[in-house]
Amino acid sequence: MRKPIIIANWKMYKTVEEGRKFIAEFPLDKELFSEVEVAICPTFTALQTVGEVFRNTDVKLGAQNLYPVDEGAFTGEISPVMLKELGCSYVILGHSERRHILNETDSFINRKVKCAFKHELLPILCIGETLEERQKGKTEEVCIHQIIEGLEDIDTKDLARMVLAYEPVWAIGSGINASADEAEETIALIRDVIGENLDKEVAEKMRIQYGGSVKPGNIKEFMKKENIDGALVGGASLKADSFYEIIKGARGGKEEE
Ligand code: 13P
């Protein structure tokens, strides 16, 4: 049985002050969070403030990126050692905004995945096709490529602990989510690919989220699906009440499954 996981990706939103406001409004629902794992990935500047408040609670802290070197002359980058020091448990890697705006390649993302594990940070590896790739019937090919390259040479015991997020690029921030059936179809295929190419047990154990215009109104539909274990939420995670509603909806969806 895979524990559902809902993760907030705040992207480049929220000052420290706005982060504080979110925290003050976000209910620490122990019972709910024992059933649904919750993590928040704020901006780097808000990591310390958010992390301090959620330390010793059930809410985990995540970063939105890392540079795959412990320290050095890498102006503007952030080291895994620094993220661990602030209490991060997770790190988002391979997000489509970094792949497409900052030209990150699968082999560079693979270096980051390896580095994350070396520092006991669990990667949330994002994969997904663009609209053009989807229209050309390339969804499967693109996802397989991103998985195989991104997860090359990772130990199976590590793979089973990490999180994969299927985020079709056309659904991100567009308000047009993939239907629950479409998401389930691709995520089931992703699980098969992992089973065939990496490890059967890993395919069973690894949590795979859907991401792209998830809201309180559609989370239940996704969570009712057998292969969908949670969501990576952008816009709707910026307000404490809508993020909390999504977490509640995630539990509700799994109960109705
Ligand atoms: P939205 O929920 O705003 O579509 O963003 C999804 C996303 O990119 C999360 O990483």
Boltz pocket constraint, residues with backbone or C-beta under 6 A from the ligand:
constraints:
  - pocket:
      binder: B
      contacts: [[A, 9], [A, 95], [A, 167], [A, 171], [A, 172], [A, 173], [A, 174], [A, 175], [A, 211], [A, 212], [A, 213], [A, 214], [A, 232], [A, 233], [A, 234], [A, 235], [A, 236]]
      max_distance: 6.0
